[in-house]
Amino acid sequence: MSKVVVGAAIVRDGLLLAQCRAEPAELAGRWELPGGQVEEGESERTALRRECREELGALVHVHDRLGPDLRLSPRSVLRVYLAELVAGSPEPRPLEHLELRWVPPAAMDDLDWLPADRLLLPDLAAATRPHP
């Protein structure tokens, strides 16, 4: 069975929250979505809320899945969900990363994304557009 890693596509005012990795050394300076591994007995949505608290100090409401399952390794898969900050949540801070950035769709391709996150850029850009 595959290990599941969840990612949060947190959108606010047409911008996507991205974070720059601090470690491991071979990934430092690359960009990714907030998130992490689902622990045993934890739902994907619960894991994503926990990871956002741990990594960002922020509270999120998790919405629908975004994009397909993305294979990270032979034994792990990434599943991304749309998310938004809960009203009254503290502003996200880079507690485990070098930097956070609210990115407009036009600048998403300019960041050095991790490969799996880069595959989702078209879906991420679409998620930042206002919906009628």
Secondary structure, 3 states (H helix, E strand, C coil): CCEEEEEEEEEECCEEEEEECCCCCCCCCCEECCEEECCCCCCHHHHHHHHHHHHHCCCEEEEEEEEEEEEEECCEEEEEEEEEECCCCCCCCCCCCCEEEEECHHHHHHCCECHHHHHCHHHHHHHHCCCC
